[in-house]
Amino acid sequence: MSQWEIRMSNSKGLPYFFNTQTKQSAWDAPPELTEEQIKQLPGTEYLNATKAGARAGQVRASHLLVKHRDSRRPSSWKEDKITRTKEEAIEILQGYQAQINGSPEKFAELATVHSDCSSHSNGGDLGWFGHGQMQKPFEDAAYGLEVGKISDVISSDSGMHLVLRTG
């Protein structure tokens, strides 16, 4: 009997492997387990759910956030105190939008360097989320896009965003 089981991360909405004896957790399958053994683990349905597109009703998106002085928290990993205006944030994003030109790769590259969100370290990827988990304007934009499409500039309490739907 394996010490491993598959659980679902509440914060990321992704499955992970958990060792019930050592309490170790890992995103990747333990190397000692074969594909057949993994299929027999408790919680294997979580793996199947994400392969089919995560849980029903969820979407996956990335974003490039530019905060302004009226954002609900006008600071970021890049700047302790953000002083730009909302209009300046929009202009900055429009410049990024022109550089991105519909390219998800360029979107991730710019999000990594310029986004005011901690998701910058993942190319702006926010993972899977469902209704009610994001601010309404952001949620509406993400759900309104086709996979692979990028929104126009949108405004939320966090700041100004470009949103890329990835799943």
Disulfide bonds with the S-S distance in Angstrom:
none
